[in-house]
């Protein structure tokens, strides 16, 4: 029965881009009391389908399901292959380590094109206040926001684009790291 409830919650999450609150779950699932919802939510948390973020809000965990992992595909010369389901993989688990500290941003601009990050892509950013040399960061530099490589050498820091048509950014007053890019999602076609 909880599988049926999970699917209804997934549908709500997909449509509204947020988890339903208890009152919405009561209407959605046809349950009469908040106590019933609380028991269901506790069960879904125990099963690993839901979890709570650092502020106590519900977020999907494995609610979005898994996708079959069929094997390897050659990106070089063609080779014979057989489709064989090896395992399954939860995309969230693959892309996101810390759900409560992770968010998506849509890319606007071409300064990171040589890092294979193009306009319209979504970057998966994980909140952080420090970075290592070479990390791709989301940063506020002198009051403006950007995404670039973080560079540090001999006590000096700057942001470096991945496009020769753009110049490095050396902060005049302040450089504040807010996140590190952990992945890129690109959709092909419609």
N, C-alpha and C positions, 0 to 999 in steps of 0.2 A: 504494500500500500504506500510506503514512503517513496517508492520510485515514481508513482503517479503524482504525488505532491511535489517531488523534485522537479518533474517536467513542467508543472504549472508555475512553480517559482521561477524556473529557467525562462519560460515564456514571458513572464512579467519582467524579469531582469533584461532580457533581450529587447523588449519593447520600450521600457522606460529608462534603461541604462542605470538602474539603481535597484537595490533590493526593496521589496515591499515591507512596510511597517506591520506590526502585529494586527492592527485593525484591517488593513488591506488583505493580509493573509487569511483572516477569518472569512471575509467575503469571497476571496479567490478560491479557497479550499472548501468552503461550505462548513466550516467548523464554528461552533456556537460560543466558545469561550476563549479568553486570552490564556487561560491555564492549558487548554488543549494545544494552542499554538506554541506556548512555552515548552511543553513536553515534546512536540514535534521538532522544534528548533534544537532542543538539547540532543535529541536523537540524531538529527542531521549533522550536528557538530561532532558528536561521537563517531559517526560514520565517516567523517572527513569531507562531507559535501559542503559544509559551511564552516566559517570561522569568524571570529570577531577581530576587528582591527584594534589599534592601540586606543581608540576612543570608545570602544565597546559596540560599534556598529557592525551589523552583519555584512559579510562579504562572501561571494561565492568562492569555493575552494576547488573542489573537483566537480562542481555542479555542471560545468560546461562540457563534461564528458571527455572521452579519450578518442584519439584518431589512430587507426591501424598504422603500424610501422612495418612496411613491406620489404625493406632491405635497402641496398645501395643502388644508385644509378650512376653510370659513368658519364662524366662531363668531358672526357677526352674522346678517344676512339670508341666507336660502338662495340659492344660485347654482348654475347648471348646472355639472356637473363630470364628467370622464371619468377612470376609473381607468387610470393609466398609470405603469408603473414607471420612475421617473426615475433611481434610483440605489439603492444599499443603504448601510446605516449600521450600524456596530458600536455597540451600546448602551453598552458599556464605554468606547469611545473618546469618545462624546458626554458621558457623565456623569463619567468619572474621568480626571483628568490625571496624577496621581501614584499609581499602584497601590500602591506600597510604603508610602505614607503615608496611605492611605485606608481607612476602615472604615465600617460601617453601624451605626446605633443605632435601636432601636424607640422611638417617641415615647410617653410616658406623661404625660398631663395636657393641659390646655387653655390654657396661658398664651401659646401662639403661634398660636392659632386664627385671628386676624386677619391673620397672615402666610401663611395657608392651609397650616398645619402642624397636623394633627389627631392625636388619639390613634390608635395603630395604624399610622401612617405610618412609613416608614423614612427617616431622613435620612442623606445621604452626607456624611461628615465627613472633612476633610483635616487632618492634624496640623499645628499651628502654635502658636507661643508669643506671637505678636503679632497684633493685629487693627486694622482701621480703623474709625472711627466709622460705625455703620450695619451692620457685618457681623453675621450671626447666628453666635453662637459657642457652643461647648461649653466651660464654664468651671467651675472649682472656686472657690467663694466662701466664705470662712470655714469651710472643711472640708466643704462640701456641694456637690453637682454639680447643674448646671442648664443649660438651653439658652435663651438670650435674645439680644436685640439688644445689641451692645456699644456703649456711648455714652461719649464723651469730650469734655469742654468745659472750657476754662480750667484744665487740669491735674487735673481731677477725672474719675474713671471710675465708671461704674455699669452695671448690666444692666437693660434695659427689656423688659417683656413686650409681646406683641402681643395684648393682651386687656385691656379697661378694668376688668375685675373683679380684676385683679392689680396689685400695687404694684411700682414699681421697686425694685431691690435695690442698696443702697449698701454696699460691703464695709466691715466694721468693722476687719478686720485684713489680709486678703489676698484678692486676685483674681488667679487664675492661668488664663490662656487655654490650652486644650489642643488645640482644633481649631476650624476654621471650617466652617460648613455650606455645602456646594457644590450640594446638590440634594435633592429630596424625591421619594420613590417612594410612590405610593398605588395600592393594588389594589382594584378594584371587583368585587363578586361573589365567588363561591367558585371 
